[in-house]
Amino acid sequence: MLVKKKINNNFAICLDSNGQEIIAYGKGIGFGKMPYQLEDLSLVERTFYDIDNHMVLLANQIPEKTFEVATKIVDIANLYLNNSFSSNLIFSLADHITFAIDRLNKGIFIANPLGKDINFLYEKELQVGRIALNIVENELGVRLPDKEVTNIAIHFIEAEVYSSNTAEFQSKEQVITEIMDLLEKEMEISIDKNDATYIRFVTHLEYLLKRSPSKVEASSKNMQLFEQSKAEFTEAYQGAMLISDYIYANLKWLPNEEELLYLIIHINRLCSKADCHL
């Protein structure tokens, strides 16, 4: 196997025996001068095919143990949901778990407005979410809030939907492109499409655009956090309202306060990387 480019110490872009580009995972395979021929293939613990470029960037920021946990969860989900999920899901789920632990450590708790709908429609995916929380606790020593059951379930629901409806996925990609162009123009910023902050924001927009208009009212805790964020992060709030106006004009529904809160949080992270002006 030809190791072409280092991602980090344990991830590298490689060519398999058929000349196909893959991502390989194994302890220490990212060491050494690139490129090099890896003779001992037993060092490769796992290979990943057809990985999106933005997922490669996430690999550099995911703790090794968290990546192993996400891999175990997706392997279980493949069996439990009778599916064969894309390897991209491992990377996005590992990033989500990393982010969820970070939020927990900072004392940030946000209820998911889709929770009630999912409880009625996706029991199997929710069970995967429950299993995932137990695995995270056993392997990483962190008990994530119960709301993360829904958040993790959404990853698998979205993966199932996108694998069965490519046209719908492509349509949402166009909407996301237009939203990002709008933010760059109106907020006078240049968004780094290779940055993990952007990738997380795009992932959230995909979830937001997938659902039908929410009729779930914001919880009192989330409403309080929304009002605080609205006052503290004024430019991020205005950016969220730009997105809300776009969605209403093009999709004929409005995000509720909880969904706006998520948008504010993500846009504020974008603004921390660039100087926003609104």
C-alpha positions as CSV (number, residue, x, y, z in Angstrom):
1,M,0.0,0.0,0.0
2,L,1.3,3.4,-1.0
3,V,1.0,6.0,1.8
4,K,0.6,9.3,0.0
5,K,-0.2,12.0,2.5
6,K,-0.3,12.4,6.2
7,I,-3.6,13.5,7.9
8,N,-2.2,13.0,11.4
9,N,-0.1,10.3,13.1
10,N,-2.7,7.6,12.7
11,F,-4.6,8.6,9.5
12,A,-3.2,8.9,6.0
13,I,-4.4,9.1,2.4
14,C,-3.2,6.0,0.6
15,L,-3.6,4.0,-2.6
16,D,-4.8,0.5,-2.4
17,S,-3.7,-2.4,-4.6
18,N,-6.1,-1.3,-7.3
19,G,-4.8,2.2,-7.3
20,Q,-7.9,3.6,-5.6
21,E,-7.5,6.5,-3.1
22,I,-8.6,5.6,0.4
23,I,-8.1,6.7,4.0
24,A,-6.2,4.3,6.1
25,Y,-6.3,4.2,9.9
26,G,-3.6,2.6,12.0
27,K,-1.2,3.5,14.8
28,G,1.8,5.4,13.5
29,I,1.1,5.1,9.8
30,G,1.2,8.9,9.5
31,F,4.9,8.9,10.6
32,G,7.7,8.9,8.2
33,K,8.5,10.8,5.0
34,M,5.7,10.9,2.5
35,P,5.1,9.1,0.2
36,Y,6.3,5.7,1.3
37,Q,5.4,2.1,0.6
38,L,3.8,0.4,3.6
39,E,4.9,-3.2,3.6
40,D,3.4,-4.4,6.9
41,L,-0.4,-4.2,6.2
42,S,-1.1,-5.5,9.6
43,L,-0.5,-2.0,10.8
44,V,-3.6,-0.9,9.0
45,E,-6.6,-1.4,11.4
46,R,-9.3,0.0,9.0
47,T,-9.7,1.4,5.5
48,F,-12.3,3.9,4.4
49,Y,-13.5,4.4,0.8
50,D,-15.3,7.3,-0.9
51,I,-14.6,9.8,2.0
52,D,-15.7,13.4,1.4
53,N,-12.8,15.9,1.4
54,H,-14.3,17.8,4.3
55,M,-14.4,14.7,6.4
56,V,-10.7,14.3,5.9
57,L,-10.2,17.7,7.7
58,L,-12.3,16.5,10.6
59,A,-10.1,13.4,11.1
60,N,-7.2,15.7,12.2
61,Q,-9.4,17.1,15.1
62,I,-11.0,13.9,16.4
63,P,-9.3,12.2,19.4
64,E,-8.3,8.7,18.5
65,K,-10.4,7.0,21.2
66,T,-13.5,9.0,20.1
67,F,-13.0,7.8,16.6
68,E,-12.8,4.2,17.8
69,V,-16.1,4.7,19.7
70,A,-17.8,6.2,16.6
71,T,-16.6,3.2,14.5
72,K,-18.0,0.8,17.1
73,I,-21.4,2.6,17.1
74,V,-21.7,2.6,13.3
75,D,-20.8,-1.1,13.1
76,I,-23.6,-1.9,15.6
77,A,-26.0,0.4,13.7
78,N,-25.2,-1.4,10.4
79,L,-26.4,-4.7,12.0
80,Y,-29.3,-3.2,14.0
81,L,-30.7,-1.1,11.2
82,N,-29.8,-3.6,8.4
83,N,-27.9,-1.0,6.5
84,S,-24.4,-0.4,5.2
85,F,-23.7,3.2,6.1
86,S,-21.1,5.3,4.3
87,S,-17.8,5.6,6.1
88,N,-18.4,9.3,6.1
89,L,-20.9,8.7,8.9
90,I,-18.1,7.5,11.2
91,F,-16.3,10.8,10.8
92,S,-19.3,13.0,11.3
93,L,-20.5,11.0,14.3
94,A,-17.1,11.1,15.9
95,D,-17.0,14.9,15.4
96,H,-20.5,15.1,16.9
97,I,-19.5,13.2,20.0
98,T,-16.4,15.4,20.4
99,F,-18.5,18.5,20.1
100,A,-21.2,17.1,22.5
101,I,-18.5,16.4,25.2
102,D,-17.2,19.9,24.7
103,R,-20.7,21.4,25.2
104,L,-21.2,19.2,28.3
105,N,-17.9,20.4,29.8
106,K,-18.9,24.0,29.2
107,G,-22.3,23.5,30.8
108,I,-24.2,24.2,27.5
109,F,-27.5,22.2,27.3
110,I,-29.8,22.6,24.3
111,A,-32.9,20.5,23.8
112,N,-33.5,19.3,20.3
113,P,-36.8,20.6,18.8
114,L,-37.2,17.4,16.7
115,G,-37.2,15.2,19.7
116,K,-41.0,14.6,20.0
117,D,-41.4,13.9,16.3
118,I,-38.5,11.4,16.2
119,N,-39.8,9.6,19.3
120,F,-42.9,8.5,17.4
121,L,-41.3,7.7,14.0
122,Y,-37.8,6.3,14.5
123,E,-37.7,3.9,17.4
124,K,-34.9,1.7,16.0
125,E,-32.7,4.8,15.4
126,L,-33.4,6.0,18.9
127,Q,-32.4,2.6,20.3
128,V,-29.1,3.0,18.4
129,G,-28.8,6.4,20.1
130,R,-29.3,4.8,23.5
131,I,-26.7,2.2,22.8
132,A,-24.3,4.9,21.6
133,L,-24.6,6.8,24.9
134,N,-23.8,3.7,26.8
135,I,-20.8,3.0,24.6
136,V,-19.6,6.6,25.1
137,E,-19.9,6.2,28.8
138,N,-18.2,2.9,29.0
139,E,-15.3,3.8,26.6
140,L,-14.8,7.5,27.3
141,G,-16.0,7.8,30.9
142,V,-18.5,10.5,30.0
143,R,-22.3,10.3,30.4
144,L,-23.8,12.5,27.8
145,P,-27.3,14.1,28.4
146,D,-30.2,12.0,27.4
147,K,-31.1,14.5,24.7
148,E,-28.1,13.2,22.8
149,V,-30.0,10.0,22.1
150,T,-32.1,12.1,19.6
151,N,-29.1,14.0,18.2
152,I,-27.2,10.8,17.5
153,A,-30.4,9.1,16.1
154,I,-30.7,12.0,13.6
155,H,-27.3,11.2,12.2
156,F,-28.5,7.7,11.2
157,I,-31.9,9.0,10.0
158,E,-30.2,11.5,7.7
159,A,-27.8,8.9,6.4
160,E,-30.7,6.6,5.6
161,V,-32.6,9.4,3.8
162,Y,-29.7,10.6,1.8
163,S,-28.7,7.2,0.6
164,S,-32.3,6.6,-0.8
165,N,-32.9,10.1,-2.2
166,T,-29.9,11.6,-4.0
167,A,-32.0,14.2,-5.9
168,E,-33.3,15.6,-2.6
169,F,-29.8,15.7,-1.2
170,Q,-28.5,17.6,-4.3
171,S,-31.4,20.1,-3.9
172,K,-30.4,20.8,-0.3
173,E,-26.8,21.2,-1.3
174,Q,-27.9,24.0,-3.7
175,V,-29.9,25.7,-0.9
176,I,-26.9,25.5,1.5
177,T,-24.6,27.0,-1.2
178,E,-27.1,29.9,-1.6
179,I,-27.3,30.4,2.2
180,M,-23.5,30.5,2.6
181,D,-23.2,33.0,-0.3
182,L,-25.8,35.2,1.3
183,L,-24.0,35.2,4.6
184,E,-20.6,36.0,3.0
185,K,-22.2,38.9,1.0
186,E,-24.3,40.4,3.8
187,M,-21.9,39.9,6.7
188,E,-18.9,40.9,4.5
189,I,-16.9,37.8,5.5
190,S,-14.9,35.1,3.6
191,I,-15.8,31.7,5.0
192,D,-13.0,29.1,4.9
193,K,-14.7,26.0,3.3
194,N,-11.9,23.8,4.6
195,D,-12.4,24.8,8.3
196,A,-14.1,22.4,10.7
197,T,-16.4,25.2,12.0
198,Y,-17.8,25.6,8.5
199,I,-18.3,21.8,8.1
200,R,-20.2,21.6,11.4
201,F,-22.4,24.5,10.3
202,V,-23.2,22.9,7.0
203,T,-24.0,19.6,8.8
204,H,-26.5,21.5,11.0
205,L,-28.1,23.2,8.0
206,E,-28.6,19.8,6.4
207,Y,-30.5,18.7,9.5
208,L,-32.5,21.9,9.6
209,L,-33.6,21.7,6.0
210,K,-34.5,18.1,6.1
211,R,-37.4,18.4,8.5
212,S,-40.9,19.9,7.9
213,P,-41.8,23.2,9.7
214,S,-41.6,22.6,13.4
215,K,-44.7,23.1,15.6
216,V,-42.7,22.4,18.8
217,E,-42.6,25.3,21.1
218,A,-39.2,26.3,22.6
219,S,-38.6,25.1,26.2
220,S,-38.3,27.8,28.8
221,K,-34.6,27.1,29.3
222,N,-33.9,27.3,25.6
223,M,-36.0,30.5,25.3
224,Q,-33.9,32.1,28.1
225,L,-30.7,31.0,26.3
226,F,-32.1,32.3,23.0
227,E,-32.8,35.7,24.5
228,Q,-29.3,35.9,26.1
229,S,-27.6,34.8,22.8
230,K,-29.7,37.3,20.8
231,A,-28.5,40.1,23.1
232,E,-24.9,39.1,23.4
233,F,-24.2,37.9,19.8
234,T,-26.0,40.6,17.8
235,E,-24.2,40.0,14.5
236,A,-24.7,36.2,14.8
237,Y,-28.4,36.8,15.5
238,Q,-28.8,39.0,12.5
239,G,-27.1,36.3,10.4
240,A,-29.5,33.8,11.8
241,M,-32.4,36.1,10.7
242,L,-30.9,36.3,7.2
243,I,-31.2,32.5,7.0
244,S,-34.7,32.6,8.5
245,D,-35.8,35.1,5.9
246,Y,-34.2,33.1,3.1
247,I,-36.0,29.9,4.3
248,Y,-39.3,31.7,4.5
249,A,-38.9,33.2,1.0
250,N,-37.9,30.0,-0.7
251,L,-39.3,27.2,1.4
252,K,-42.3,28.9,3.0
253,W,-41.7,28.1,6.6
254,L,-39.9,29.8,9.5
255,P,-37.4,28.3,12.0
256,N,-38.5,28.5,15.6
257,E,-36.5,30.1,18.5
258,E,-34.7,26.8,19.3
259,E,-33.6,26.4,15.7
260,L,-32.5,30.1,15.6
261,L,-30.5,29.5,18.7
262,Y,-28.6,26.7,17.0
263,L,-28.0,29.0,14.0
264,I,-26.7,31.8,16.3
265,I,-24.2,29.4,18.0
266,H,-22.8,28.2,14.7
267,I,-22.7,31.7,13.1
268,N,-21.0,33.1,16.1
269,R,-18.3,30.4,15.7
270,L,-17.9,31.5,12.1
271,C,-17.6,35.1,13.2
272,S,-14.9,34.1,15.7
273,K,-12.8,33.1,12.6
274,A,-13.6,36.2,10.6
275,D,-14.6,39.8,11.2
276,C,-18.4,39.9,10.6
277,H,-20.1,43.1,9.6
278,L,-23.9,43.6,9.7
